[in-house]
């Protein structure tokens, strides 16, 4: 007999697990989480976040973020593309450098407490529709293909190959390559998060961030902003430009001159912000996490924003199901009201605001003041004050 669930969630990352926990906290719905990897959390998706009272209350416990933190700081240093200029900034909130597996393990533990069923090694390969409405998902489980029925589906399958793209839904809009490393024997200059901007000339437009994890260990993210790419930058890999960046920036190179790389990964993240219409792209289908642009567009991986949006959508999905009027809830007028409700959440408003700040900073660096010389000339009176005013977002 074909398996039938009330709600299926695709992806057992932070967003998907948060949605599952949210559903089970207010209902006894029969839900299933599908994870294509053999082990949950097999691939790190970021190890920096900001303290969030909402998540500690709703999903974790008081003091959780401190428990999984290996370091924290509210100090930032922003370098101009030439590195001749810099700005020191203190944020109103501390940034936590955490252990990824501790975060994932706590989400799994909480899920177990609510009886959430997770199937690993199960990849969703096709959504099943009837009269334009979703009714099931086709899954490859390593030994064969099975069809699973459900009344609703929440897609949290990441941004690199979102399944929804097969159905004329283009999301995320701007998918940027990101290189992430963790290294020991790093020559740090205090407990400060350092950010180096590239000019978009010798190196593609982007930013490289160093997050101190201890006295001599750090993680680093190098993001390239594809929306500002010149054609000449597309012919080389992000790893090539990482090496090029090290050659051109002595200050950055000096940080890693004797370091030992412990972790190295290349992936993608959207930096264009969320689009409200893609959250419910089809009848009975919700998108959350990276595939919906729910990561913050500045300063880090967006773990908190993805989990919070996952939690909010999980709650909305369960309320829709419990209402007993599934078909009516996806009519044009009802869908409009659902999207309006999502837009009114604090986390959605925050994501839109931070995306706007990020776009303005990128435009200043890579379109208006587009050479290292111009940036340095405008640094003290224009760019440094902009970043200090935006300190709350970092």
Secondary structure as GFF3:
##gff-version 3
##sequence-region A 1 394
A	DSSP	beta_strand	4	10	.	.	.	ID=ss1
A	DSSP	alpha_helix	14	26	.	.	.	ID=ss2
A	DSSP	beta_strand	31	35	.	.	.	ID=ss3
A	DSSP	beta_strand	48	50	.	.	.	ID=ss4
A	DSSP	alpha_helix	53	58	.	.	.	ID=ss5
A	DSSP	alpha_helix	64	68	.	.	.	ID=ss6
A	DSSP	beta_strand	69	79	.	.	.	ID=ss7
A	DSSP	beta_strand	86	98	.	.	.	ID=ss8
A	DSSP	alpha_helix	100	113	.	.	.	ID=ss9
A	DSSP	beta_strand	117	120	.	.	.	ID=ss10
A	DSSP	beta_strand	123	130	.	.	.	ID=ss11
A	DSSP	beta_strand	133	140	.	.	.	ID=ss12
A	DSSP	beta_strand	145	155	.	.	.	ID=ss13
A	DSSP	three_ten_helix	163	167	.	.	.	ID=ss14
A	DSSP	beta_strand	175	184	.	.	.	ID=ss15
A	DSSP	beta_strand	193	197	.	.	.	ID=ss16
A	DSSP	beta_strand	206	212	.	.	.	ID=ss17
A	DSSP	beta_strand	217	224	.	.	.	ID=ss18
A	DSSP	three_ten_helix	226	228	.	.	.	ID=ss19
A	DSSP	three_ten_helix	231	235	.	.	.	ID=ss20
A	DSSP	alpha_helix	238	248	.	.	.	ID=ss21
A	DSSP	alpha_helix	250	255	.	.	.	ID=ss22
A	DSSP	beta_strand	260	270	.	.	.	ID=ss23
A	DSSP	three_ten_helix	276	278	.	.	.	ID=ss24
A	DSSP	beta_strand	285	287	.	.	.	ID=ss25
A	DSSP	three_ten_helix	289	292	.	.	.	ID=ss26
A	DSSP	alpha_helix	303	323	.	.	.	ID=ss27
A	DSSP	alpha_helix	326	329	.	.	.	ID=ss28
A	DSSP	alpha_helix	332	343	.	.	.	ID=ss29
A	DSSP	alpha_helix	346	363	.	.	.	ID=ss30
A	DSSP	pi_helix	364	368	.	.	.	ID=ss31
A	DSSP	alpha_helix	372	378	.	.	.	ID=ss32
A	DSSP	pi_helix	379	383	.	.	.	ID=ss33
A	DSSP	alpha_helix	384	389	.	.	.	ID=ss34
A	DSSP	three_ten_helix	391	393	.	.	.	ID=ss35
###
